[in-house]
């Protein structure tokens, strides 16, 4: 509905990689003969709702009352063509989801960071709604592991070495497979959906 920037979009690739490893990394130099297993995704979902309190079409100013009673007034982006369909009392629903995963992939060595974007919006005459999804894949190379301090070091496409300590149980399980020289692909996904629902 309104122009939104996905959380984390302003972060640099190196910072995203570091943040992701902060969630997933811990170390164990034990090797295994079985095929490496990807890390179980770490997911976070947020849902928020608000009610349309006031709408000024000429100025495109929209006042929304949040669930806690706070009223917020925003200017609706001109890209939203269906603003006249919105009425006082309508509900604005926002869904935000982020997920971080990781997998060992020797074929990704030397590959650049990739970003896939998807977007959709309402057709003329429909109540405003929009979806946006961003998937960032960041290959990094493991340079060292320390099982005593649960520390893993890695390099990204910029060649800088970073060291991060384990945080999540999923990460602890995943990095038991890691060893220096492995290429790990970190996948960071963000999805945002905004919709307007008719007043009941």
C-alpha positions as CSV (number, residue, x, y, z in Angstrom):
1,X,0.0,0.0,0.0
2,X,2.6,2.5,1.1
3,X,6.2,2.7,0.2
4,X,8.1,0.5,2.6
5,X,11.8,-0.4,2.8
6,X,12.4,-3.9,4.0
7,X,14.3,-4.1,7.3
8,X,17.9,-4.7,6.8
9,X,18.0,-3.4,3.2
10,X,20.2,-0.5,4.2
11,X,22.8,-2.9,5.7
12,X,25.9,-3.7,3.7
13,X,26.6,-7.2,2.5
14,X,29.4,-7.7,5.0
15,X,27.1,-6.6,7.9
16,X,24.4,-9.0,6.8
17,X,26.8,-11.8,6.6
18,X,28.2,-11.0,10.1
19,X,24.7,-10.7,11.6
20,X,23.6,-14.0,10.0
21,X,26.6,-15.8,11.4
22,X,26.0,-14.3,14.8
23,X,22.7,-16.3,14.7
24,X,24.0,-19.5,13.2
25,X,27.6,-20.1,14.0
26,X,29.3,-22.3,16.4
27,X,32.2,-24.6,15.7
28,X,33.2,-28.3,15.8
29,X,36.0,-29.6,13.7
30,X,34.6,-33.1,13.8
31,X,34.1,-34.4,10.3
32,X,31.3,-36.6,9.1
33,X,31.1,-39.0,6.2
34,X,27.4,-38.2,5.5
35,X,26.2,-35.5,3.2
36,X,26.2,-32.1,4.9
37,X,22.8,-31.0,6.1
38,X,21.5,-27.4,5.7
39,X,20.7,-25.5,8.9
40,X,17.1,-25.4,10.0
41,X,15.9,-21.9,9.2
42,X,15.7,-19.3,12.0
43,X,12.4,-17.4,11.4
44,X,10.8,-14.4,12.9
45,X,7.3,-13.2,12.0
46,X,5.6,-9.9,13.0
47,X,1.9,-8.9,12.4
48,X,0.5,-5.5,13.1
49,X,-2.9,-4.0,12.5
50,X,-4.3,-0.5,12.5
51,X,-7.7,1.1,11.7
52,X,-8.2,4.0,9.3
53,X,-9.2,7.0,11.4
54,X,-9.0,9.8,8.7
55,X,-8.2,10.1,5.0
56,X,-7.5,13.3,3.1
57,X,-7.5,12.4,-0.6
58,X,-6.2,15.7,-2.0
59,X,-3.2,15.7,0.3
60,X,-2.9,11.8,0.5
61,X,-2.6,12.0,4.2
62,X,-3.8,8.9,6.1
63,X,-4.3,8.7,9.8
64,X,-4.1,5.2,11.3
65,X,-5.0,4.1,14.8
66,X,-2.8,1.4,16.1
67,X,-3.9,-1.4,18.5
68,X,-2.4,0.5,21.5
69,X,-4.6,3.5,20.7
70,X,-1.8,5.6,19.2
71,X,-2.7,7.5,16.0
72,X,-0.1,7.9,13.3
73,X,-0.5,10.1,10.2
74,X,1.4,9.2,7.1
75,X,1.6,10.4,3.5
76,X,0.6,7.7,1.1
77,X,3.1,7.2,-1.8
78,X,1.8,8.4,-5.2
79,X,2.5,4.9,-6.5
80,X,-0.6,3.8,-4.7
81,X,-3.3,4.3,-7.3
82,X,-6.3,2.9,-5.4
83,X,-6.4,5.2,-2.4
84,X,-10.0,6.3,-3.1
85,X,-11.0,2.7,-2.3
86,X,-10.0,3.2,1.3
87,X,-12.6,4.2,3.8
88,X,-12.6,5.3,7.4
89,X,-12.9,2.2,9.6
90,X,-11.0,-0.1,7.2
91,X,-8.2,-2.2,8.7
92,X,-4.6,-2.0,7.5
93,X,-2.8,-5.3,8.1
94,X,1.0,-5.6,7.9
95,X,2.8,-9.0,7.9
96,X,6.6,-9.0,8.1
97,X,8.7,-12.2,8.1
98,X,12.4,-12.7,8.0
99,X,14.4,-16.0,7.9
100,X,18.0,-16.9,8.0
101,X,19.4,-20.2,6.7
102,X,22.8,-21.7,5.8
103,X,24.1,-24.6,3.8
104,X,27.5,-25.9,2.8
105,X,28.0,-25.6,-1.0
106,X,31.4,-26.2,-2.5
107,X,30.1,-25.1,-5.9
108,X,29.4,-21.6,-4.5
109,X,33.1,-20.8,-3.9
110,X,34.1,-17.5,-5.6
111,X,30.5,-16.6,-6.5
112,X,29.2,-13.1,-5.9
113,X,26.4,-12.1,-3.6
114,X,23.0,-12.5,-5.3
115,X,19.8,-10.6,-4.5
116,X,16.4,-11.7,-5.8
117,X,13.5,-9.3,-5.6
118,X,9.8,-10.0,-6.0
119,X,6.9,-7.5,-5.8
120,X,3.2,-7.3,-6.4
121,X,0.4,-4.8,-6.0
122,X,-3.3,-4.3,-6.3
123,X,-5.1,-4.0,-9.6
124,X,-7.2,-0.9,-10.5
125,X,-10.4,-0.9,-8.5
126,X,-9.2,-3.3,-5.8
127,X,-8.5,-2.4,-2.2
128,X,-4.8,-1.5,-1.9
129,X,-2.4,-4.3,-1.1
130,X,1.2,-5.0,-1.9
131,X,3.8,-7.7,-1.3
132,X,7.6,-7.5,-1.5
133,X,10.1,-10.2,-0.9
134,X,13.9,-10.1,-0.9
135,X,16.3,-13.1,-0.8
136,X,20.0,-12.4,-0.4
137,X,22.5,-15.3,-0.8
138,X,26.0,-14.6,0.6
139,X,28.8,-17.1,0.0
140,X,31.5,-17.1,2.6
141,X,34.6,-19.2,3.1
142,X,35.4,-20.7,6.5
143,X,39.0,-19.9,7.6
144,X,39.1,-21.3,11.2
145,X,37.0,-22.9,13.8
146,X,37.5,-23.1,17.6
147,X,35.2,-25.5,19.4
148,X,36.3,-24.4,22.9
149,X,35.2,-20.8,22.4
150,X,32.5,-21.6,19.9
151,X,34.1,-19.2,17.4
152,X,34.2,-19.4,13.6
153,X,36.2,-17.2,11.3
154,X,35.2,-16.6,7.7
155,X,35.9,-14.3,4.7
156,X,33.4,-12.8,2.3
157,X,33.7,-11.4,-1.2
158,X,35.5,-8.3,0.2
159,X,38.4,-10.6,1.5
160,X,38.1,-9.4,5.1
161,X,38.3,-11.9,7.9
162,X,35.5,-11.9,10.5
163,X,35.0,-13.9,13.6
164,X,31.6,-14.6,15.1
165,X,30.4,-16.5,18.2
166,X,27.5,-19.0,18.1
167,X,24.0,-17.9,19.2
168,X,21.3,-20.4,18.1
169,X,20.8,-24.1,18.7
170,X,20.2,-24.6,14.9
171,X,23.5,-23.0,14.3
172,X,25.3,-25.1,16.8
173,X,24.0,-28.2,15.2
174,X,24.8,-27.0,11.7
175,X,28.4,-25.9,12.2
176,X,29.4,-29.3,13.7
177,X,30.0,-30.1,10.0
178,X,32.2,-27.1,9.3
179,X,35.9,-27.1,8.6
180,X,38.4,-24.6,7.2
181,X,38.0,-24.2,3.5
182,X,34.3,-25.0,3.4
183,X,32.1,-22.6,1.5
184,X,28.9,-21.7,3.3
185,X,26.0,-19.9,1.6
186,X,24.0,-17.8,4.0
187,X,20.4,-17.1,2.8
188,X,18.6,-14.1,4.3
189,X,15.0,-13.7,3.3
190,X,12.6,-10.8,4.1
191,X,8.9,-10.7,3.1
192,X,6.5,-7.8,3.7
193,X,2.8,-7.8,2.9
194,X,0.4,-4.9,3.4
195,X,-3.3,-5.0,2.8
196,X,-6.5,-3.1,3.5
197,X,-9.5,-5.0,4.7
198,X,-13.1,-3.6,4.6
199,X,-14.5,-2.4,7.9
200,X,-16.7,-5.0,9.6
